[in-house]
Amino acid sequence: MAYFQLQPAELDLQQLAEQYWQEAGERERQLEAAAYEAGQAILAGEHNLPNLETIVRWKSERMVHYLIGNSSEAIRGALSVATSPDASPEEAVNALVALRGVDISIASAILSTIFPERYAVLDFRSLEALGHARHDVRFYIEYNATLKHLAECGVVKPQGELPAPSALHALERALWEWSRIHAEEQAAR
């Protein structure tokens, strides 16, 4: 079982979540907003390449050219599993990583745009803020459960005016921002 230890102080998380959005450039904000709109379109049944491409572009522009090599049937099938109310997190992640251009972190981003209350994005900065490195699907399931638990404990509030207005996504923003600041401080030493 993975062990996570929150690196930033809980009292700093809400401020870090707010700072993340303020520090993000306009392009990053637009990509994130578009990704969450695409996720909601997928949830509504629009299981197509343009929606998936919008999400992948948000997390990794360089992976888009791999993604477009998937057939429409493969994309529909993977997104059908990912959006199924009966699919376990492991089944949803495995269906998505079967697509070209989708690794675990991209799969987690796709799931987070579809179900922002249930799934967190597996990101190296968030992992650093939890004192850990990236691993496999089982690791992602534990990571996601840890973030959901923290969000449910109310360490941050939903950012209602932002894309994916959930406490879970606000927590992701806070962890990412903490890691960015931490990296800058380490580089300055």
KAMOBEL-V391746 format. One record per pair of residues at least 6 apart in sequence whose ideal C-beta (glycine too) atoms are under 7 Angstrom apart, sorted by the first residue. I is the first residue (numbers start at 0). J is the second residue. If there is no record, write none. Layout:
i:I j:J
i:I j:J
This chain:
i:0 j:141
i:1 j:131
i:1 j:134
i:1 j:138
i:1 j:141
i:1 j:142
i:3 j:129
i:3 j:130
i:3 j:131
i:3 j:145
i:4 j:129
i:4 j:130
i:5 j:129
i:6 j:128
i:6 j:129
i:6 j:130
i:6 j:177
i:7 j:15
i:7 j:128
i:7 j:177
i:9 j:154
i:12 j:154
i:12 j:155
i:12 j:170
i:12 j:173
i:13 j:155
i:13 j:156
i:13 j:173
i:15 j:173
i:15 j:176
i:15 j:177
i:16 j:155
i:16 j:158
i:16 j:169
i:16 j:170
i:16 j:172
i:16 j:173
i:16 j:176
i:18 j:176
i:19 j:172
i:19 j:173
i:19 j:175
i:19 j:176
i:20 j:158
i:20 j:161
i:20 j:172
i:30 j:56
i:30 j:57
i:31 j:57
i:31 j:162
i:32 j:162
i:33 j:53
i:33 j:57
i:34 j:53
i:34 j:54
i:34 j:57
i:34 j:112
i:35 j:112
i:35 j:115
i:35 j:162
i:35 j:163
i:37 j:50
i:37 j:53
i:37 j:54
i:37 j:112
i:38 j:54
i:38 j:112
i:38 j:113
i:40 j:50
i:41 j:50
i:41 j:78
i:41 j:82
i:41 j:113
i:42 j:82
i:42 j:113
i:46 j:74
i:46 j:75
i:46 j:78
i:46 j:79
i:47 j:74
i:48 j:67
i:48 j:71
i:48 j:74
i:51 j:66
i:51 j:74
i:51 j:78
i:51 j:109
i:52 j:63
i:52 j:66
i:52 j:67
i:54 j:108
i:54 j:109
i:54 j:112
i:55 j:62
i:55 j:63
i:55 j:66
i:55 j:100
i:55 j:105
i:56 j:63
i:57 j:108
i:58 j:104
i:58 j:105
i:58 j:108
i:59 j:105
i:62 j:100
i:62 j:105
i:65 j:99
i:65 j:100
i:66 j:98
i:66 j:99
i:66 j:100
i:66 j:101
i:68 j:99
i:69 j:98
i:69 j:99
i:73 j:98
i:74 j:98
i:77 j:94
i:77 j:95
i:77 j:97
i:77 j:98
i:80 j:86
i:80 j:90
i:80 j:91
i:80 j:94
i:81 j:91
i:81 j:94
i:81 j:95
i:81 j:109
i:81 j:110
i:81 j:113
i:82 j:113
i:88 j:140
i:88 j:143
i:89 j:136
i:89 j:140
i:91 j:110
i:92 j:103
i:92 j:106
i:92 j:136
i:92 j:139
i:93 j:136
i:95 j:101
i:95 j:106
i:95 j:109
i:96 j:102
i:96 j:103
i:96 j:106
i:103 j:121
i:103 j:136
i:103 j:139
i:104 j:121
i:104 j:122
i:107 j:118
i:107 j:119
i:107 j:120
i:107 j:121
i:107 j:139
i:108 j:120
i:110 j:118
i:111 j:118
i:111 j:119
i:111 j:120
i:111 j:168
i:115 j:163
i:115 j:165
i:115 j:167
i:115 j:168
i:116 j:165
i:116 j:167
i:118 j:143
i:119 j:143
i:119 j:146
i:119 j:167
i:119 j:171
i:120 j:171
i:121 j:133
i:121 j:139
i:121 j:142
i:122 j:175
i:123 j:133
i:124 j:174
i:124 j:175
i:124 j:178
i:124 j:179
i:125 j:171
i:125 j:174
i:125 j:175
i:125 j:178
i:126 j:132
i:126 j:133
i:127 j:178
i:128 j:174
i:128 j:177
i:128 j:178
i:129 j:145
i:129 j:174
i:146 j:167
i:146 j:170
i:147 j:167
i:149 j:170
i:150 j:166
i:150 j:167
i:150 j:170
i:154 j:170
i:155 j:166
i:155 j:169
i:155 j:170
i:155 j:173
i:156 j:166
i:156 j:169
i:157 j:164
i:157 j:165
i:157 j:166
i:157 j:169
i:158 j:164
i:158 j:169
